[in-house]
Amino acid sequence: MPKDFPRARRIADQIQRELSEIIRFEIKDPRVGMVTITGVEVTRDNEHAKVFFTILGDPAQQEAASRALSHAAGFLRSELAQRLQLRTVPQLRFDYDVSVERGVRLSNLIDEAVSGKPGDKKQP
């Protein structure tokens, strides 16, 4: 998010908080389960919002959650319209956030390197 658009940042933060609450309490789809909204990027004109999420599970569960969230996007947008005082509520697009998964993988690699276990390439 560009630094020169503080309003867009504030709107993105508010959308993230509200979506987290709506998903937790209003969405009954079991595919959504334990989805965590990790970030939101809003365009300058508030027409579109890219919502990043993560979910524990295998790639099939991630894909199912992505489809369920995309299917519920209209409902989520209408709920946001009731909660936010915006002239235009952005269209929502959901993208799986790979940064959390990447961070866990890097952390495991660091732990392995420090402990000297699998993957240790030290010479005797």
C-alpha positions as CSV (number, residue, x, y, z in Angstrom):
1,M,0.0,0.0,0.0
2,P,1.6,3.3,-1.0
3,K,2.6,5.7,1.8
4,D,0.9,8.7,0.2
5,F,-2.6,7.2,0.6
6,P,-3.3,7.1,4.3
7,R,-7.1,7.0,3.8
8,A,-6.8,3.8,1.7
9,R,-4.7,2.3,4.5
10,R,-7.3,3.2,7.1
11,I,-10.1,1.8,5.0
12,A,-8.1,-1.4,4.4
13,D,-7.5,-1.9,8.1
14,Q,-11.2,-1.3,8.9
15,I,-12.2,-3.8,6.2
16,Q,-9.8,-6.4,7.6
17,R,-11.2,-6.0,11.1
18,E,-14.8,-6.2,9.9
19,L,-14.3,-9.1,7.5
20,S,-12.6,-11.1,10.3
21,E,-15.6,-10.6,12.5
22,I,-18.2,-11.3,9.8
23,I,-16.4,-14.5,8.7
24,R,-16.1,-15.7,12.3
25,F,-19.8,-15.0,13.3
26,E,-21.9,-14.9,10.1
27,I,-20.4,-17.4,7.6
28,K,-21.7,-20.9,8.2
29,D,-19.9,-22.6,5.4
30,P,-17.7,-25.4,6.8
31,R,-15.1,-24.9,4.1
32,V,-14.2,-21.5,5.5
33,G,-13.5,-22.9,9.0
34,M,-10.5,-21.3,10.6
35,V,-9.7,-18.7,8.0
36,T,-7.5,-15.8,9.1
37,I,-7.5,-12.5,7.2
38,T,-3.9,-11.5,7.1
39,G,-4.2,-8.3,5.1
40,V,-6.3,-6.1,2.7
41,E,-5.1,-3.9,-0.1
42,V,-7.6,-1.3,-1.4
43,T,-7.2,0.7,-4.6
44,R,-7.1,4.4,-4.3
45,D,-10.6,4.8,-5.7
46,N,-12.1,2.2,-3.3
47,E,-13.4,0.1,-6.2
48,H,-11.5,-3.0,-5.5
49,A,-10.0,-4.7,-2.4
50,K,-7.6,-7.6,-2.5
51,V,-8.1,-9.7,0.7
52,F,-5.3,-12.0,1.8
53,F,-6.2,-15.0,3.9
54,T,-4.5,-18.1,5.3
55,I,-5.9,-21.3,6.6
56,L,-4.3,-24.3,8.2
57,G,-4.5,-27.4,6.1
58,D,-3.5,-29.0,2.8
59,P,-3.7,-27.3,-0.6
60,A,-7.2,-28.9,-1.2
61,Q,-8.5,-27.2,1.9
62,Q,-6.9,-23.9,0.9
63,E,-8.6,-24.1,-2.5
64,A,-11.9,-25.0,-1.0
65,A,-11.7,-22.1,1.4
66,S,-10.8,-19.8,-1.5
67,R,-13.8,-20.9,-3.6
68,A,-16.1,-20.5,-0.5
69,L,-14.9,-17.0,0.2
70,S,-15.2,-16.0,-3.5
71,H,-18.7,-17.4,-3.5
72,A,-19.6,-15.4,-0.3
73,A,-18.0,-12.2,-1.6
74,G,-21.4,-10.6,-2.4
75,F,-22.8,-11.3,1.0
76,L,-19.5,-10.1,2.7
77,R,-19.6,-6.9,0.7
78,S,-23.3,-6.2,1.6
79,E,-22.4,-6.8,5.3
80,L,-19.5,-4.4,5.0
81,A,-21.8,-1.8,3.4
82,Q,-24.0,-2.0,6.6
83,R,-21.0,-1.7,8.9
84,L,-18.8,0.9,7.1
85,Q,-19.8,4.4,6.3
86,L,-18.3,4.5,2.8
87,R,-19.9,5.8,-0.4
88,T,-18.4,2.9,-2.3
89,V,-17.7,-0.5,-0.8
90,P,-15.0,-2.2,-2.8
91,Q,-15.5,-5.4,-4.8
92,L,-13.7,-8.2,-2.8
93,R,-11.1,-10.5,-4.3
94,F,-9.7,-13.3,-2.1
95,D,-6.1,-14.5,-2.5
96,Y,-4.3,-17.1,-0.4
97,D,-1.4,-15.5,1.5
98,V,1.7,-17.7,1.1
99,S,3.9,-15.5,3.3
100,V,2.8,-17.3,6.5
101,E,3.6,-20.7,5.0
102,R,6.9,-19.4,3.6
103,G,7.8,-18.0,7.0
104,V,7.1,-21.3,8.8
105,R,9.2,-23.2,6.2
106,L,12.1,-20.7,6.6
107,S,11.9,-21.0,10.4
108,N,12.1,-24.8,10.2
109,L,15.1,-24.6,7.9
110,I,16.8,-22.3,10.4
111,D,16.0,-24.6,13.3
112,E,17.4,-27.5,11.3
113,A,20.6,-25.6,10.5
114,V,21.1,-24.6,14.2
115,S,20.4,-28.1,15.6
116,G,22.7,-29.8,13.0
117,K,20.0,-32.4,12.2
118,P,18.7,-33.4,8.6
119,G,20.2,-31.4,5.9
120,D,23.4,-30.8,7.8
121,K,26.3,-30.5,5.3
122,K,29.2,-30.0,7.8
123,Q,32.5,-31.7,7.1
124,P,33.9,-34.0,9.8
